[in-house]
């Protein structure tokens, strides 16, 4: 039978082609083929919130080709990603293909490997409408919020703003954290550290803990001075020594959220970069003898579950490389958080026998680093805990207790593969304390008091924001990355290094949303809506009832917002720069013009001074592109320049020498008239043609000159302009139709 398999991505299609034999054709839909119209709401709120889908602009030819392939196929498998969105894509494809429903089936696989794809084909199913309706509900909710609130923001703040059910909540988190930092009042505290020596002359340090009656904090200099004075010249002795062995369990394999967090922390990857590379690893990479192969399982998941086959493969790898001591007697199982969908496995290597170093030469640097992170985390998750020797000692002097601690790795366990000691609390790097026993005397060589102040909460990074969104159960694996990308693109948040900082626009918009639409930006409401979507997916709730319940309250909020917010626009304060206007002394502010951002005097129009934002700073050097050819007029270098009609080479001695040369791309053939190069050129109307590099020759053709001669007279064969027809340059009358 002739079978058509439709996936979303051309890369995914290429990988799957290598797994299927004759009778299968694999094509890509390149994502969604239908969506709500951009020009209007596209939802009939009066008739059960019926969405009005249209074919996505620019996909007409693709849809036509898909329909043609579908009509000639005996059966059709829709193999979009195994999640709600993939189910919705499949449903839309089934709607546009125009073939009987009994010829269309849905298949899913968690990894793009030969065995997984063939197993999926053996067990096709119908499209799951509960999954489709859950995705439709999310899309309709986001459309209602965006298309109803955004015009309100345009009227009250500025044009071009947008609101979103999740993006507005994420912005609120960042704004509230920034205000915590701004309002933070540091508290003073002191530490006192004693430098001590054992009887054997081994040194170590201990920090003031309190008195023999219990812990005590040093809040000011006088408190610290009292401790220093009390122990000065007094003997120090070991009162208590506590030794123990801690077992540090390995962390579970990655979910979408933890992968984004760890890639941000360890690799400095932004969430968008992480997900793009993970998509490449999932869809397949050519790894040599095996051809294109999906290297990881599906990367949008909140599950910690691992299949028995994957666990067995990990066991074989661990036993072969590290030995029996590194593999637990009973396999590690990780408890999932409440509310996890558990639709797919955790993110893991699809084949643990393919180590990162085996295929390093086949991967880009980013692909290798992310694959190694995923691989090591998964293998480590299946290993035994690390054993940490810890020791704690209390040293007493004049009734004051100083505490010394130390730790070191006794048995590496999973740390042999995945070292996460930098994120733990065992202080492994300090090493163990010197050997001493209770009652031993130690010598004090100095006591150092130090002043400290409590630090404000840290700004969010992309990783810590994802963690917070997950903790508050806001959004789902597939929405985390687009949410962060959107709030940055809209100008509500900007990046400063790794940190996310709200802009003035972010502050103003969030304050207005909290005042006018408090329910929309309420953390509990957003989490509850995600729970409703999960219940629609499981068939426990009807999506129309969820939408109706939301919309009744939402329309009341819209009406109330129009009445309570007031007239006129809200002014967004301009962001201040560190530049001072040399004309009037004011602190300059950031403005945006047609050529980007610049610094301007806030006293405009009285003072119209402006300057670049990087004024006074060293500008990055730009490497010039220099042509191999010299200027034919003065012999100077020809350097790349940009003009109204594109790039060109110009003499470096401009304006004394105004010689210019076009950028010539070699076509790979020689001129039939003079034997010089034929180069590719583009006219001002963007028409591509071929011409001799020597202007004196004058040869021109609308196609690469044919290597053959005219069969009638031996002349040069050329192609007619805008026509798929060839003719003899000698005009002998010979012509020939081109390839159809």
C-alpha positions, 0 to 999 in steps of 0.5 A: 500500500502507498502510505503518506506520513506527515510530520511538522519539520523537514528535518524530522521528515528527513530522519524518518525517511531513513527508517521506512522502506518502500511504499512510504512517503514522508513530507512536512507540514512546516508547523500549523496550516490553519490558525485564527485570523490576525485581522479580527477576533475570529471567535464566535462568542455567541455560539459556543466560542466557535473558532473561525479558522483560516489557512495560514497566509503563504501556505497555499502552495504547501497545502495544495501539495499536501492534498495532492499527496494525500489523494494519491495515498492509500493511507495517511499517518499524521505524525506531529509531536506527541503533545496537545499542539501536535494533536491540534496540528494533526486535526487541522491537517485532517481538515484541509486534506479533503480525504475520507476520515477512515484513511487518516490515522494518528501516530506518536513516538517519544523519540525519533529512532527506527524502533520507536517509529516502526512501533508507532506505525504498528499501533495507529489511533484516531485523533484525540479530540480531548487533546485537541479541545484542550489546545483549542481552549488555550488558543481561544483564551489567549486570543480573548485576553490578547484581543480584548485587553490589548486595545485597552492598553493602546488607548491608555499607554501606547500603541503596539502593546499586548497582554497575555494570560501567561506573559502578563503574569510573568512580567508581574513576577519580574516587576514585583521582584524588582520592587522588592530589591528597590525597597530592600533595607539591609540589616547589619550583622557581624561574624567573628572567625578564629584562626586555630592550630592543633597540637600538631601544627595543623591550621583550621578556622572556626566561626562564632556560633553562640554561647554554651547556652545556644546560638547567638547573632552578632547584630552590631560592632559592639556585639562582635567586640565583646566576643573578641575581648572575651576570648583574647588571651583565653584558652580554646578547647574542643568540646564536641566532635560530630562525624557522619556520612551523608548520602547525596542522592542523584537528581532526576533526569531533565524535564523541560523546565529543569533543562532550561534552568540548568542550561542557563546556569551551566552553559549560559544558554537562553531558553530560546537557544536551549529549546532550539538546540534540543529540537535539533537533537530530537529531530535527528542528526547525521551521526555517520554509519547510522545516518540521521538519528534522533539523539534525545526523547521529546523535549517538552515534558514535565514527567520524571518517568523513564521506560524500562528499556531506557533504564536497562540500557543505562544499567548496561552502560554504568556496569560496563564503565564504572562497575557494580558498585555504582549501580543501585540494587533497586532502580532509582524512581523519582516522585513527580510533582503534583499536577504533572501531566506525565504525557511523555518520559523525562528528557533522556538520550534515545540510545544511551550507547551513543555517548557524547564523545562518540559523535562529538565530531558530528555535532556543533559545539552547542549541540555537543554541550547540550547533548552531554548535559542531557546524557550525563544527567540521565546516566547519573540519575540511575546511579548510586548516591555519593557518600560524603564524610562530614565533620563538625566540631565545637571549640569553646573559649570563655563560654563562647562557642566557635564551630568548624565544619568540613566535608569531603567525598568518600565515594563518588557514586553519581558524582563520577558522571555529573558533578552538582556539588556546586549546587549542594550544601555539603561544602565539599570543597573545604575538605575535612578538618584536622584530626583531633578529639574532644577535650583537646586544646587548640591554639588561637593565632588570631580572631577576626571580626567582620561586618556584613549586610544582608543582601536583597533578593536576586533578580530573575534569570531566565532559569530562575524565572522558569523555576518560579513559574513552575513552582506557581504552576503557571504555564506548561512546558511548551509555553515557558520559552515563548512567554519569556521571548514575548515579554522581552520582544514587547519591551516589558523586560530587558536583559542585563547580562543573565538578569531580567530587568523590567523596563519603565513600560513593564512597570506601568503596564503591570500596574495598570493590569493589576488595577484593571484586570487583577484576576487575569494577573492573579497567580492562583487564577492562572494556575487554576486555568492550567488545571482546567486545561488538564481536566479538559485533556483528560475528558473531565470537563467540557471546554465550552463550559470552561470558556463560558465561565471565564468569559462571563467574569472577563466581560465584567472586568472589561466593562469595569476597567473602562469606568474606573481607570479614567481618561487620557493616556498614562505617561511612561517615564523615560529610562535614565542613562548615565550620560549628562547633557553638556548643554544644560546639565540634565541627566539624559534619557533613553529614546527610540528613533528610526535608527534605534535607541539614542540618548536625548536631553529630557528638556526637549524642545528647549534643549535638543541635544542628543548623542549615541548611547555608547558615547564615550565608550570604546566602540567595537572594531568592525573587520572590513571585507577587502577585495582581492582586486585593487582599484583600477584607477589609483591602485588602492584597496577596494573595501565592502560598502552598503548602498541603497541597492545593496552591497558593493566594493568602493575605493578606500581613498574615497572621496579623492577616488570614487571608483566602485565595483559590483560584487561578482559571484563566480558562476563556475563557467567561462565566457564563450566569447573571451574565455574570462569568468562568467559572473552572477549579477542582479539588476535593480529589479532583483532579476538575476542574470549572467555576464562576462566579468570584463565590461568590454566583452559585453557578453550577457545571458539569462541563464548559465551559458550551455556547454554545447553548441547549436546543432544547426550552425555551431553557434553559442546556445543561450536562454531567452529572457523570462522563458524556458526556451533556448536559441542560437546566438547567431539567430540561425533559427534554431530553438529548443524548449527547456526542461519542463 
